[in-house]
Amino acid sequence: MTDLSKSDPPEQLDPADERRATPTPGDVILKATNLSKHFGRNKSLVKAVDDVSFEIRSSEITTVVGESGSGKSTLARLILRLMPPTSGTIELHGTDVSRIKGRALHAYWRDVQAVFQDPFSAFNQFFTVRRLLSRSKGMLDLKGESLDDRMKTAIDQVGLKKDSLDKYPHQLSGGQRQRVMIARALMMRPVLLIADEATSMLDASLRANILNVLTDLRADTGLTILFITHDIGQACYVSDRILVMQHGKLVESGPTEDVIFRPQHEYTQQLLEDVPRLHG
């Protein structure tokens, strides 16, 4: 996710919009408080996200898990500020970003990037990887680094070879395309990466590869990740903390070990029945 406005790169950000200092591992970087998103009215009212509160800590992978319709992707879009909340607040580094607009919102999108589930539709088929990665150059803070060096670093971080930069989408596998999508997000040097069902359209072997890319990024760079999935097995594999959602509600949360081995909510217990080896 680079320019979420789906248009050409916006005007250069105000130099006064300085990047926030790199947080210490374990610090709270994002906090959602009583966050809700409702659609419709009266009898047709749908509470997609209903009074959800949680924290995301620096250099951790926090996973939101739940079945289709649980509200997890709506929650991701609220955090990304792709839609306004009905109520509640979102704070990044202690600053309320729930209703920011204009330059402030573009600055927020530098810090909070996303990778979505479909790597196939994300490419312009006539663009090379190099051209795709360079499209966001108007939003980049290179600080003396060349654009070419930034692209090579991003490609290397996701485990692709440098010659990938000059390839077209049809020359890449599905897993390679998803790695490119992650590299595009890394071009912005975000403080938070949201991976929304980033493995759901890949086969089993490629899913494992992408999960390893995410865990390696956290280990090697300290990147903070919010991972969204319907698969609690994947959540168990990558997460430091797990948030379990059902019908728009956050029904359980905690360190991964607690949620896996000492689940408190019946819904969490049901999800874990699909991965019996964890309890064997």
N, C-alpha and C positions, 0 to 999 in steps of 0.2 A: 504494500500500500504506500503509494507516494502521495501524489496530489489527489486527495479524496474528493475534490470538487469536480473531478473527471473533465477537466479542461486543461488548457495550457498552463504552465507554471505561473503562479501568481506573481504580483509585483514583489520586488525585493523587500524582505522584512526589515522593519526598523532596527538599526544597529543597537538601539537601546534595549531591544528584546534579547537580553543576554541569556545564554544557556545556564541552567541551574547547576550548581556544583554536584559532582558525582557523589551519590549517597554511599554511606558505609553499608556493607552487607548486613542484612537484617533490619535496616531502617524501613519504616513504613513510607513508601513512595506514593501509593494511591489508596484512597479511602473512600468507600461508598457508604452513605448513611441514609437509611430509610428510603432507598431508591425504588421508585415505582414507574411503570409504564403501562397505561391503560389505553385500550382501543374501543371505539364504539361508545354507545350511551345506553343508559337504562337497562332494559332486558337483554340488549345485545352487547353489554359491556364485557370486555375480555381483559382480565388482569394478567398481561403477559409477564410482567415482573411486578411483584407485590411486596413492598416493604422489605427490601433486601439490604443488609449491611454486612460489609466485610472489609478486610485490609489486604493489600498486596505488598509484600516485603521485598526489599532489594536483593538481587542475586538469587532469587528463588523461582521455582516453577510452581505456580498456583494453577490448579486445574478445576474448571467448572464441568461437572458431569451430570448428565440427566438424559432421559429419553427424548425423542422428538416431541416438541410442544411443551417442554418443561420451562422454556423461557431463557435458556442459556445463550442462544444467539442474539436475542433481543438485548440481553444484558451486555453482550460484547459490543453491540452497536451503540448502546448508551455510553459505555466507557469510551468508545471511539468518537463520541459526539456526532454520530451520523443522524441522530434524532434527539430531540429534547426530552428530558424526563417529565412525567406528569407531576411528580413530586420527589423530594429528596435531593441530596447533594453528592457531587463527585469532587474530591480534592486531590490535586497533584502537588506533592511537596507542601501540603498545608494550604494551598491556594484553591479556592472554589472555582472550578472550571465548568460548572453545570450549564451556564448560559452565556459563555463568552462568544464573541463574534469577531468577524473581520481579521485583522492582523493577529490578535490574540489567539484566535482559533487556528490559524495557519501555523503559528508558533507551537501550539499544542500538538498539531499533527506532525511536527518534526520529532517531538519527544515520544509520541505514542503512535506506533506503526502497526500494521496488520497484514496477515497472510490468510487468504480465504481458501475454500475447499477446492475450487476448480482451477487447476493450472492450465487447462486447455483453452478456456475462453479469455484468459488474462492477457494473452499475447496478440499483438497485431502481427498477422502471419507474414507481413512484408518487412518487419523490423528484425534486425539482428539483436542479439542479447546486448551488445554494446550500445546500440541506439536506445533500446528499452531502458537500460540503466541510466543513460545520460539525460533522459527527458526531464528529470527532476533537478537538474543542475542549478536552476534558479532558486531553489530552496536550500541548497547545501551550504553548510558553513565549512569550507575546506581548510581554512586557517593555514594557508601556504602549501597544502597538499594539492597535487594535481588531480584533476578529474580521473585521468587514466589510472593513477595509483589507487585512488579510492575504489574504482571498479575492480581492479585486480585484487585488492584486499578483501572486498566483499565476496568475490567469487571463490577465493581461497578459503574463506571462513566457512563456506557451505560445502567444501570438498569437491569443487569442480576445477577442471584444468583451465589454464589461461586461454587456450584456444576456443573455449566455449563462448567467449565474448563475440566471436565472429561467426557464430552459427545461427541458423534460423530455427524457428519452433519445430518444423517437421524433422529437423536433424537431431532433436532431443527426445529422450524418453519422458514418460510422465513424471517419474521421480526427479529427473534432471530439471524439468520445467518448474516443479515445485521448489527445488533448490534455488533456481533463478529468482522465483518470487520472494523467497526469504532474503536473497542477496539484495534485491531491490529495496526491501525494507531496511536492511542493514546499511545501505548507502546513506541514510539519514542519521546514523549513529543514535538510534532511539534509546530512551531510558526504559521503555516498556514495549515489548513485542506481543501482540495478540495473535495467536494462531487459532483461527475459528474453523474447526473440523478440517484441519490442513492435510489430513491423511485419508479422509473418507472416500475419495475417488481413486485411490491407488490400491494395487493388489497387496497381499499380506507382506511379501518380502520388501516391497518399496515402502510400506508403512513403517516397518522397523527402521529402515534407513533414515527416514525423515525424523522419526523420534530420536534417533541417535544424533542427528544434526542439531536438534534443539538442546539435548542434554550436553553435547560438546560445547555449544555456544555458551551455555550457562557456566560450564566448568572453565572454559578458556578465557572468556571475556567478562564474566560476571553479569551477563545480560539477564534482566528480569523478564519473565515470560508468563503470560496468562494463556493457558491452553484450554480450548473448548472442545469437548468430545462427548459422544454418547456411549463410548466404550470405557467402562470402568477399569478394564484390564490395562488399557493404555495409560489411564490416569495413575494406576498403581506403579507403572513402569517409570514414568517421567517425573512424578510430582514430589514436591516437598510438603505441599498442603493441598487438600481436596475440599471443594465446595460442592455439595450435592443439592440439585434443584429438582423440584417436582411441582407442577402446576403453578409456576411463577414464584414459588416460595423457596427460600433457602432452608432446607430441612435438616441439614447436618453440615458441619465444617470442623476442620482441625488438621493437625499434622497427619501425613499419609498413614503412618503406622497405626495411629489411633483409629482412623476411619476404617482401615482395612481389617485390623484384628480385633477392634472393640467397637463395631458399629452400634450406634444407639437407636437409629430410626429404622423402622420396618422397611421403608423403601430402599435404604442403603443396603440392608440385608438381602433384599430381593435382587438388587443389581449384582451383588457379590456372589450370588448363586451361579452366575455365568462363568465365574473363575474359581472353581472349587479347589484348585491346586493351592491357592493362597491359604487355605485353611487345613490342608492335608498334613 
